[in-house]
Amino acid sequence: MKKISNEVKVGFTALVTILLFIWMYSFLKGKDFFSNSAYYYTVYDQVGGLSESSPVEVNGYKVGVVQSIDFIDAESGKLLVEFSVDRNFKLPKNTVAEITPISIMGGVKVQFVYGKGPGTYSEGDTIPGRVAESLLDKVDNELVPVFNKLENLITNLDSVITSVNDIIDSDFKKNLDGTIANLNGTTKSLNSILGSEEKDLKETLNNINRFSKMLSDNSGKLDSTLTNLESISDTLAAADIYTSVANLKTSLENASSILDKLNKGKGTAGQILTNDTLYTNLSSSLESLNILLQDIKTNPKRYVHFSLFGKKSPSGE
């Protein structure tokens, strides 16, 4: 058997070392020649800081790495990105390769956003891609308007504070101190009054409580009384009280009219009440009648022209 020379051994060792170095370099960059991976491609207008060996994830789970990023041509500036993905993962049609930030501290990754098909992509297909809004962009878009509003608020507060400082001068402070002192005095007076009248207030509250309890205890009687009042009201309504009142009003109006006529001397009764002549004549007649009756009583024979015996008085009376 022919003996292998030392030169062949050194050359073979060098070749194995070079191949091992190439494999290690590729492995560190995310390329594994012995792995069971499928390769897909995506074209981007810009990659937002994506680099080779960046992770490729599905729902947060790493399924591959970015293999390479190259310009398609110098004129368009579009970039072709190659992904190596575990063959066990099938990508449905309409899946999007989205470049998204890893964290607020930096770094980006590719996140496959699954589509609904129908069907799946085959190895070597080009998948649609997009660049998600970065966290810093979100912060800028959402917080910058808030900062602007906050700045306007601070400006307004500064204006208000300046106006308040202009109002609160030494005279205002003195008046405010005097007002506070008066309020303190008023409070002390109220406390003194309430302290002196505390017993009466408690007694009043107790009376109110007793009155409330009495109403509660006699609620049945009150209901019965209200029912009776309602019955009386119904009875009065049934008695046609309104017609009676209307008739009474008419009678009072007629009586008022009669009294008015009497006062004005209309009619016999009015003449009697208002005419003094009738009264005078009547008084005179009564006086004459009284004299006549006295004379008849005194000299009855003067007025009687017959006698029980048919004989006249000698004097002819």
Beta strands, then each sheet from edge to edge (+ up, - down):
strand 1: 37-44
strand 2: 55-58
strand 3: 61-71
strand 4: 79-86
strand 5: 96-101
strand 6: 108-113
strand 7: 129-131
sheet 1: 1+ 4- 3+ 2- 6- 5+ 7+
end
